[in-house]
Amino acid sequence: MKVIWGGPAGENATWELESKMKKSHPELFS
């Protein structure tokens, strides 16, 4: 998956990816 950093679209994609990561790997964010 390609994530574009910077800009509104990039920030939104990054936030969405992080949200999925938190659900899959909560221990990484504890």
Secondary structure, 3 states (H helix, E strand, C coil): CCCCCCHHHHHHHHHHHHHHHHHHCHHHHC
